């Protein structure tokens, strides 16, 4: 299978800040992104959601997390590719 053959579209998960920062480069290789907000939250905040010690700081509604999601969506729009959350 090859991207584009018989209508095949290739999507990737956007789950780490590097995906967001380099969205224009990743957009050359993929037809769209599924934004994994749970997984993107952990490295953005530097908080392990499974740790009893710091899990209270884990919040997908954090302004930094929302900005990362906005940047990912804007990057997908800018590159004319699909994004989903």
Residue, then its C-alpha position, 0 to 999 in steps of 0.5 A: x500500500x502506498x499513500x494516495x493509491x486507490x484513495x489511501x490516506x495516511x493519518x498520524x497521531x499528534x501526541x507530542x510537542x514535537x509534532x506540533x512544533x514541526x507540523x509543517x514538516x509532518x504535513x508533507x508526509x501525512x494526509x491528516x492528524x488525530x490529536x491525542x489530547x490525553x497523550x499531548x497533555x502529559x509532555x506539555x505539562x511534564x506531568x504523569x497522569x498515572x502518578x499519585x504524586x503529581x496527577x492532580x496537576x494533570x489537566x487537559x484544560x490547561x492554557x498551555x495544552x489548549x494552545x498546543x491543540x490550537x497550534x496543531x489545528x491551525x497548522x493542519x488548516x494552513x497545510x490543507x490537511x484534516x485534523x481531528x480531536 
